[in-house]
Amino acid sequence: MKERAEFRTSQGVVPFGVGAIIDFLDESLMSAGLDAWPYELADPSMKPEILKSSQVVDGRLARRLSAELGRPIDFFLSPTEAPDIVPRGIPHLDRADMPFVRFPNWHFCPRCRHLKHVPWNTPWRSEGLRCHNPGRRAEGEAKPCSELPAKRRPRLSPVRFVAACEAGHIMDFPWHEWAHSGDAPACAAETAQLYLYSTTAAGLAGVVVKCVSCGSSRSMAGAFQRDALRGMSVPSCPGERPWLGPDGTVACPSLVPQTIQRGASNSYFAKLTSSILIPPYSAKVQQVLDRPDIWDEITSFTVEGKPHLPFLKTKARNLGLDEDAFISAVIERLSGDGAAAIDTYTDETRYRFDEYKAYTGARPPELERHDFDTRACDVRGYEPWFAQAFEAVVLVRRLRETRVLTGFTRLVPPDAAGGALAALSLAPKRWLPGFSVRGEGIFLQFSRERLAAFSALPETEARVGALQAQLRRIAVERGRPVRVITPAHLLIHSFAHLLIRQLAFECGYDSSSLRERLYVSDDPAHPMAGLLVYTASGDSEGTLGGLVRQGEAGRLDATVRAALANAAICSSDPLCIESEGQGTNALNRAACHACALLPETSCEEGNLLLDRVVAIGTPANPGLGYFGGVTI
């Protein structure tokens, strides 16, 4: 194994973002905080080089997060690329390794089962990661590990149990306290010799931690109960934040940490904020002005708030921009008017409404279509039943999506955590980790008239009301605000899943490479009833165009027809279609892995709030579905 492991640049934001645990062969590391990122540690003269290659520009999203987080966010940075090995030449100055810390710190020897605490900054090749235990193996009289030749001593493996709290803190499992939690007096932690054995018992009862110094032992049975660590010498969460280094510990209001497995899905929930780059922010001149280095240079040449025109003309020529457009945009931004004005809203509905209008609005000028290009289709060119169900079809030939990590939680997802996120750095930064991806998509706008009639049906209200009652019960149990869902949201979300599954089959895309973006609102000021199905890849050239082609007349209507036909039959029927609640917290009705669920990366709702009946009805009553009354 190489000392430097590799992963894709986007994976440094999600799923291996700050605070996440990543497993390598015989290694368990945690992504370090922003304070240790190459940009923060670089010499001031080197920072412009890193910005050139790693900076992600999305002024609209930066303004939104500034208002949402209550502090200025100037830009986003993607993880730096790994440095090239240049034996005879000048290395890339903008490349550097991404930082990690060792976690968990407790390791065990796979040969003698001895437990050892390893410091967080122990290098991979360190002898500290080999077993030097002088004790003999419990199962025989073989030589102890300390007497083996240095290169034959076993490498220590990280333990698979840790403890975490809902505030995002995480700590090593208290092995000494757990082993000595019986009635026998505990020996000192400094002298205790702990071993982690596996017995023939089933499950966690077969994993036993034993102190050979005093003979105390205890199995891991019951360790995962909510209050399992209460009453020991762990009265409350110590507030450890190992991703921030030794100075990251803070006071924690959590009563007691909970035991989890190191690689469990609830060990890390990233809080991502995404945005589609739309006009006028997608214009090249606006993206240039959104770069802090260029804007700071421009403002340094202003006098009483007025720009220095000769400097702006020279700057525009150097950047390859039209002089008049560049000067006009600078004046607009300095005056606080126009597209560059700072947005103070944090409402997701209003934010998405701007994107919703961009899809159905005028096509951008030819020179401004590099990051956003659309083509509206006449729904009259599709089959009649399709034109009854949808008001508009827009083929998004080019789009750019920015995804930014704003924090994370553990044990429960961010939405269920009440908004409390673990910090990414010791002190707030004026930047956040993120990355930009390009792709293409299909935008569908539902018929508002037909949707209103469907939402008013008593059967529709009953199905949505059942899910709403379940949402209310869960919110009350957790002390969280009650989320309100509408028939339109349930329908459009469920239909998006059915469409993605069919598109993946017909286009050849893997379903995990297709994503949904929902635009649903009954707010009179921001009415929305649409969805965007798109593919966004990490490649700078985007995708091959197959998805857009599938949205043309004669293809999309056939795809939707096939999606609805396949949704009418599920291998789990009649259990699935008659279900009154399934999935996590019973927040799905007629939706399971066989008919409607998608990879989690494709769904905005975590594969919840789904019901194919609202789309296709039931075998006995197709009219219950939005498309059930449409002649296909």
Steps between C-alpha positions, in 0.01 A plus 500: 500500500624847413550746781286749310153368422297654219136591435310726262508873563124522556519222760701737719175692551258208509505221615848554647452860609628666815433277802424187297675170561663333202622142509809382321671163529592466871440874537222717636542873447283806550497795263656798678340841547536802275781640718727225363400535134786597264350844432510593870854369554646636177735793486310820406688512171372152412132556576423660162635187330269279705205730430558477125466123498264430792267800531133437422304812403126527558410849617132423545568209733768694688252780574235254609735321742629832633146590601421150626815456711515859621856560383658596168580215263723622218569183303523122504801272467515149362757258645840548340632243259778270616850622413664338202827317535739714297852353516649760266287805483297757688210352698152646478485774762121479528491134605528348845388199700173529690538469880366218718529404866506151642168389648411298695815507711443161657644211295535129560746236389337235279756246631493540878180717525675759717338846508726802460439875486670663200542882485290687244799616294691170477647462146405201291852353495555553871609206715231616740249329272660160555433281800771496769296314760727290727209281613444158347202409290212366703449198277854360513860532599617667180749781519358836608484765231786696656742210436419471131730658239409863446356449151293200613327678786131536414362838400234623737143526372254772606216388726153513350315657795491872578262734684326811366231752591237688299708820515748338262767422760673164486737321736673169553292235667582498876664157502652528847177620660294236320727213605496620861129584522428205729510486879872416519733794575652646187872509445672817380461582134877545469574144611199318353578246228192471279424228247215473251393139454250327276310207647253249361200693628272661242499870418649758731500253786787330320720810518665529842739761636714369787756656731766237579645723772202454731287241321202729434314441174175580324346412168373765259143379542283799581767752399276644227210582731429871519613543861757220505786735594306681772614438856860421411781753512348656188231715663448710188642555154853644534448704183792354307546616141801301376476642147604836646807363676593504870348848553159406366333390825203713610225480760208285387138523618433137405423278799693192396669374182374193319694203369512461122704298256784686334366448148130526580284719278396713799860590585491791255222701335632775275299821472527596135357808335471485123421760239453516125695783339242710312498831310615764563742333745607251232625781275876497470536861612303430819709192579817706460371769735403233754866409541621675820851562366374685192229692685745612770732625227216696337383660826856605581487723191174675590475860614195594710324188376564576133714265288814597316388457138843470333591224743171319433554513124848354535373234739218402263744458211732288714208277602366470146171674584297764321604837644154656509336194661778476756483867599119489519508195728759661728294819532186294578680307769654809657159668512338192656244467221424240237609139495796564726294634790545308822208269567390484861243221468562155642168346399555187290171556317597844374848379412368216286234724346778694327621174344143408410459826310835453326387170346181646358650839413682620192802311374832665596693689229721278286823618663365428851394137457815335628354419843126526438319427175136404455262417217125508556291236324143544383290254703257481207765297321466224758214252529164649609495330840847639570393854413211466745736410785780753437504867412862528396801289406841668504818326390791630707789438264761636740491564872749544779422397854697610806491283812633642824560337839375727779527254790402153610325304771528155649236249614213695337477683164535881495126558453427295812779664700319832536751695295801439729803414286851402598761764416738454208776711658610640835394851395256590220659547159399723214494196272349153496594172333309430182526385143336571168367245252358534152219309339170510317138444589130493422264746669129415521229740613175336608159626391388731780133458416514123502720498810250714691217263411706198602601657833135567587395135471396353838706186433809711435449702815461180701827348377695820553333552838621161622861590423451844652377343824809280511725801441325684781543209741873474428549875534325505838711210627821679402388848595542628144280725283235313304567487129199545273475300178249554222343268241708674234823424683414135553399460136792682340755330724355154436481564125863618497608164640298306245641711216862467616471123522369483144753750363784302654371193319454667162798739495760266641582731789550346839210611719744643754625747236152649452363742757171671575441863589146578611322832446176487698328785680144615560618846610299749289810716461718208387277231344694199372406156371790346317808284517843480347653162427865552420838338488802678640846351472836609628639527148556855377349414162170379646307207354432354158155646432294185528269637766405811303433294190270276703290805585396571143151438365437137421758388753405663831131415471592139425737497798234637734249248367745215571579640846132506595442152361792359698383679815162330476659165581735439793648163592401574860132556418244476649697572820665808353202668335279433804762618749396769747858577596842356418861611492669719759245619756227361271519814284434317172174352381505296178874529435777246552835401350329291236293784353591854606809544716825645361862522615517751785721734297218541247222597742456830681277346764710200600260256331210617717157649424429273204176344378453370146124478549473879469650463151338185359216419740418143602403202281146529630481877460753656256323834536664549841822593319587824324565308180226247565234714338714573195442279199832332422 
